[in-house]
Amino acid sequence: MRILIVEDDAETCAFIARGLTENGHVVVTAGDGRDGLFHATDGSFDVLIIDRMVPALDGLSLVKMLRTGQCATPVLMLTAMGGIDDRVEGLEAGADDYLVKPFAFSELAARVQALARRPVLQADPARMTVGDIELDFARRTVRRGGRKVLLQPREFLLLAELMRNPGRIVTRTMLLERVWDLDFEPKTNIVETHLSRLRAKLNAGFEEDAIETVRGAGYRVRGN
């Protein structure tokens, strides 16, 4: 695999790079967020390892910019901030996994491997259609009524999870587990915030809300 490490601490960066290289990976390093952004946007990496507190452009901002630019490369965020709110903030920014310092290299290596082999909607058909919404997995595109809808990677995953269950209610807990890989209650409105953004994009120019809220139960995509 080709792996990019964005880490300003030289000792930590060398420790990670040495271990990954010994495991047979090709490693590129960047000492600040701007340099990391330059490398990450060429699209040639399988996994990005990004420290949250790098200079010039912090890790959270870097990940947000990558996701805004439709970069879907898996991101493992490193940080000394291990609180639940910190983890949720990193995941909301677009990171796929979160590892708190100090850590054992064996755990980092295992998480990198898990991210690299994580199927990207692998079991799904090439396209799914529910009502007037069409989702194309290969092209990572969404259309409603033939009109293209631009979504962020997490919004795309959220819509895909709802569309996998046409006519069925998907609970908040199910979305946390399947879209954010969270097995705990984050005590934030992470689901509601992303659903609000997704709704706004899907509903622009349409009278009917594409996503139905079933009070006290969950959400579902409106079908035909």
Long-range contacts (C-beta under 8 A, 24 or more apart in sequence): 1-25, 1-26, 1-46, 1-47, 1-112, 1-116, 2-26, 2-27, 2-28, 2-44, 2-45, 2-46, 3-27, 3-28, 3-45, 3-46, 3-47, 3-48, 3-49, 3-112, 4-28, 4-29, 4-30, 4-36, 4-39, 4-40, 4-45, 4-47, 4-48, 4-49, 5-29, 5-30, 5-49, 6-30, 6-32, 6-33, 6-35, 6-36, 6-40, 6-48, 6-49, 6-50, 6-51, 6-54, 6-59, 6-62, 7-31, 7-49, 7-50, 7-51, 7-54, 7-78, 8-32, 8-51, 8-53, 8-54, 8-55, 9-51, 12-51, 12-78, 12-101, 15-105, 16-49, 16-105, 16-108, 19-105, 19-108, 19-109, 20-109, 20-112, 23-109, 32-56, 32-57, 33-57, 33-58, 33-59, 33-61, 33-62, 36-62, 37-62, 37-65, 37-66, 40-66, 40-71, 40-73, 41-66, 41-69, 41-71, 43-71, 43-73, 45-73, 46-73, 46-74, 46-116, 47-73, 47-74, 47-75, 47-76, 47-112, 47-115, 47-116, 48-73, 48-74, 48-75, 48-76, 49-75, 49-76, 49-78, 49-108, 49-112, 50-75, 50-76, 50-77, 50-78, 50-95, 51-77, 51-78, 51-79, 52-77, 52-78, 52-79, 52-81, 52-90, 53-79, 53-80, 59-90, 60-89, 60-90, 60-93, 63-90, 63-93, 63-94, 63-95, 64-93, 64-94, 66-94, 67-93, 67-94, 67-152, 67-153, 67-154, 68-152, 70-140, 70-153, 72-120, 72-140, 72-153, 74-115, 74-116, 74-118, 76-108, 76-111, 76-112, 76-115, 78-103, 84-184, 84-186, 84-187, 85-186, 85-187, 85-188, 87-186, 88-182, 88-186, 88-188, 88-190, 91-180, 91-181, 91-182, 91-190, 92-188, 92-190, 92-193, 94-152, 94-153, 94-154, 96-181, 97-181, 121-157, 121-160, 124-160, 124-164, 128-160, 128-163, 128-164, 130-163, 130-166, 130-221, 130-222, 130-223, 131-210, 131-221, 131-222, 131-223, 131-224, 133-159, 133-163, 133-202, 133-210, 133-221, 135-159, 135-160, 135-163, 142-202, 144-202, 144-206, 144-210, 145-206, 147-205, 149-201, 149-202, 149-204, 150-201, 151-198, 151-201, 152-197, 154-179, 154-180, 154-194, 155-194, 155-197, 155-198, 155-201, 158-194, 158-195, 158-198, 159-198, 159-202, 159-221, 162-211, 162-219, 162-220, 162-221, 163-221, 165-220, 165-221, 166-220, 166-221, 166-223, 167-220, 167-223, 168-220, 169-214, 169-217, 169-218, 169-219, 169-220, 170-218, 170-219, 170-220, 171-217, 171-218, 172-218, 174-218, 175-218, 175-219, 195-219
